Amino acid sequence: MRRNPLDLVRARPEPGFEFSFDGEPVPALPGQTVAAALWQADRLAWRRTRVGDRPRGAFCGMGACYDCLVELDGVPNVRACLAPVTPGAEVRTQRGDGHDELA
Protein backbone atom coordinates (compact mmCIF):
# COMPACT_ATOMS: atom_id res chain seq x y z
CA MET A 1 0.00 0.00 0.00
CA ARG A 2 1.44 3.34 -1.07
CA ARG A 3 0.79 6.40 1.01
CA ASN A 4 0.65 9.88 -0.38
CA PRO A 5 2.15 12.49 1.99
CA LEU A 6 -0.61 14.93 1.01
CA ASP A 7 -3.19 12.45 2.28
CA LEU A 8 -1.31 11.97 5.54
CA VAL A 9 -1.36 15.67 6.39
CA ARG A 10 -4.77 16.24 4.78
CA ALA A 11 -3.25 18.93 2.56
CA ARG A 12 -5.36 20.44 -0.16
CA PRO A 13 -2.91 22.03 -2.59
CA GLU A 14 -4.09 24.44 -5.23
CA PRO A 15 -4.39 23.03 -8.75
CA GLY A 16 -1.35 22.73 -10.95
CA PHE A 17 -0.60 24.97 -13.91
CA GLU A 18 1.76 25.20 -16.87
CA PHE A 19 4.69 27.39 -17.81
CA SER A 20 6.89 27.18 -20.88
CA PHE A 21 10.47 26.01 -21.14
CA ASP A 22 12.13 26.80 -24.46
CA GLY A 23 8.65 27.10 -25.97
CA GLU A 24 7.29 23.76 -24.69
CA PRO A 25 4.65 23.46 -21.94
CA VAL A 26 5.82 22.12 -18.58
CA PRO A 27 3.49 21.25 -15.67
CA ALA A 28 4.13 22.77 -12.25
CA LEU A 29 2.61 22.88 -8.81
CA PRO A 30 2.04 25.96 -6.66
CA GLY A 31 5.07 26.71 -4.51
CA GLN A 32 7.59 24.94 -6.73
CA THR A 33 10.76 26.62 -7.86
CA VAL A 34 11.64 26.65 -11.54
CA ALA A 35 14.33 24.02 -10.85
CA ALA A 36 11.91 21.71 -8.99
CA ALA A 37 9.35 21.90 -11.78
CA LEU A 38 12.01 21.21 -14.41
CA TRP A 39 13.34 18.24 -12.41
CA GLN A 40 9.81 16.90 -12.08
CA ALA A 41 9.49 17.11 -15.89
CA ASP A 42 12.77 15.15 -16.33
CA ARG A 43 14.64 18.22 -17.56
CA LEU A 44 18.04 18.14 -15.91
CA ALA A 45 19.94 20.83 -17.83
CA TRP A 46 18.81 24.38 -18.57
CA ARG A 47 22.02 26.37 -18.95
CA ARG A 48 24.92 26.06 -21.40
CA THR A 49 28.42 27.18 -20.43
CA ARG A 50 30.10 30.08 -22.18
CA VAL A 51 33.23 28.00 -22.89
CA GLY A 52 32.51 24.61 -24.42
CA ASP A 53 28.71 24.96 -24.53
CA ARG A 54 28.40 22.27 -21.82
CA PRO A 55 25.01 21.58 -20.19
CA ARG A 56 24.36 22.63 -16.60
CA GLY A 57 21.42 22.34 -14.23
CA ALA A 58 21.07 22.51 -10.48
CA PHE A 59 24.21 21.69 -8.53
CA CYS A 60 23.85 22.99 -4.99
CA GLY A 61 20.08 23.55 -4.98
CA MET A 62 20.32 26.49 -2.56
CA GLY A 63 21.47 29.46 -4.63
CA ALA A 64 25.19 29.37 -3.87
CA CYS A 65 26.73 27.99 -7.07
CA TYR A 66 24.94 29.77 -9.98
CA ASP A 67 24.95 26.62 -12.15
CA CYS A 68 21.16 26.73 -12.50
CA LEU A 69 20.84 30.13 -14.19
CA VAL A 70 17.94 30.57 -16.61
CA GLU A 71 16.28 33.37 -18.49
CA LEU A 72 12.94 33.93 -16.77
CA ASP A 73 10.38 36.15 -18.51
CA GLY A 74 13.16 37.85 -20.47
CA VAL A 75 15.45 38.42 -17.47
CA PRO A 76 18.81 36.58 -17.68
CA ASN A 77 20.82 35.19 -14.75
CA VAL A 78 17.89 34.06 -12.60
CA ARG A 79 18.74 31.21 -10.22
CA ALA A 80 16.18 28.50 -11.00
CA CYS A 81 16.63 26.87 -7.59
CA LEU A 82 15.39 30.04 -5.85
CA ALA A 83 12.84 31.50 -8.29
CA PRO A 84 9.23 30.43 -7.78
CA VAL A 85 7.56 29.32 -10.97
CA THR A 86 4.34 31.11 -11.88
CA PRO A 87 1.52 30.26 -14.27
CA GLY A 88 2.41 31.22 -17.83
CA ALA A 89 6.06 32.03 -17.04
CA GLU A 90 8.46 31.83 -19.97
CA VAL A 91 11.70 30.07 -19.06
CA ARG A 92 14.50 29.75 -21.58
CA THR A 93 17.81 27.94 -21.55
CA GLN A 94 20.52 30.42 -20.69
CA ARG A 95 23.56 30.39 -22.92
CA GLY A 96 26.88 31.62 -21.56
CA ASP A 97 26.64 34.56 -19.21
CA GLY A 98 23.14 35.57 -20.29
CA HIS A 99 24.30 38.54 -22.35
CA ASP A 100 24.89 36.97 -25.75
CA GLU A 101 23.40 40.00 -27.45
CA LEU A 102 26.41 42.03 -26.22
CA ALA A 103 28.98 39.72 -27.81
C-alpha positions in Angstrom: 0.0 0.0 0.0 1.4 3.3 -1.1 0.8 6.4 1.0 0.7 9.9 -0.4 2.2 12.5 2.0 -0.6 14.9 1.0 -3.2 12.4 2.3 -1.3 12.0 5.5 -1.4 15.7 6.4 -4.8 16.2 4.8 -3.3 18.9 2.6 -5.4 20.4 -0.2 -2.9 22.0 -2.6 -4.1 24.4 -5.2 -4.4 23.0 -8.8 -1.4 22.7 -10.9 -0.6 25.0 -13.9 1.8 25.2 -16.9 4.7 27.4 -17.8 6.9 27.2 -20.9 10.5 26.0 -21.1 12.1 26.8 -24.5 8.6 27.1 -26.0 7.3 23.8 -24.7 4.6 23.5 -21.9 5.8 22.1 -18.6 3.5 21.2 -15.7 4.1 22.8 -12.3 2.6 22.9 -8.8 2.0 26.0 -6.7 5.1 26.7 -4.5 7.6 24.9 -6.7 10.8 26.6 -7.9 11.6 26.6 -11.5 14.3 24.0 -10.8 11.9 21.7 -9.0 9.3 21.9 -11.8 12.0 21.2 -14.4 13.3 18.2 -12.4 9.8 16.9 -12.1 9.5 17.1 -15.9 12.8 15.2 -16.3 14.6 18.2 -17.6 18.0 18.1 -15.9 19.9 20.8 -17.8 18.8 24.4 -18.6 22.0 26.4 -19.0 24.9 26.1 -21.4 28.4 27.2 -20.4 30.1 30.1 -22.2 33.2 28.0 -22.9 32.5 24.6 -24.4 28.7 25.0 -24.5 28.4 22.3 -21.8 25.0 21.6 -20.2 24.4 22.6 -16.6 21.4 22.3 -14.2 21.1 22.5 -10.5 24.2 21.7 -8.5 23.8 23.0 -5.0 20.1 23.6 -5.0 20.3 26.5 -2.6 21.5 29.5 -4.6 25.2 29.4 -3.9 26.7 28.0 -7.1 24.9 29.8 -10.0 25.0 26.6 -12.1 21.2 26.7 -12.5 20.8 30.1 -14.2 17.9 30.6 -16.6 16.3 33.4 -18.5 12.9 33.9 -16.8 10.4 36.2 -18.5 13.2 37.8 -20.5 15.5 38.4 -17.5 18.8 36.6 -17.7 20.8 35.2 -14.8 17.9 34.1 -12.6 18.7 31.2 -10.2 16.2 28.5 -11.0 16.6 26.9 -7.6 15.4 30.0 -5.8 12.8 31.5 -8.3 9.2 30.4 -7.8 7.6 29.3 -11.0 4.3 31.1 -11.9 1.5 30.3 -14.3 2.4 31.2 -17.8 6.1 32.0 -17.0 8.5 31.8 -20.0 11.7 30.1 -19.1 14.5 29.7 -21.6 17.8 27.9 -21.5 20.5 30.4 -20.7 23.6 30.4 -22.9 26.9 31.6 -21.6 26.6 34.6 -19.2 23.1 35.6 -20.3 24.3 38.5 -22.3 24.9 37.0 -25.8 23.4 40.0 -27.5 26.4 42.0 -26.2 29.0 39.7 -27.8 
